[in-house]
Amino acid sequence: MTKAGIMEEMISDAFNIGNEELEEEAELEVNKIMDEILTSGPSVSTTNPLGTEQVEVEEKEDDSELLSRLNALKS
């Protein structure tokens, strides 16, 4: 019984060692691929897209229209 327990523990330890090495290798490979993707991809623009300015103008026009309608209702 003790012998079987020792053998099971040794086998378990052997599998754990192999898994740790595989996990480290996999993590290194994933990091390498992510670095390649991030460095070779297109750069992100920090300027606003053209559509954003148009939306802001429309919102201001909508606000002024609503204010004029509100003032008309008040009088």
Secondary structure, 3 states (H helix, E strand, C coil): CHHHHHHHHHHHHHHHHHHHHHHHHHHHHHHHHHHHHHHHCCCCCCCCCHHHHHHHHHHHHHHHHHHHHHHHHHC
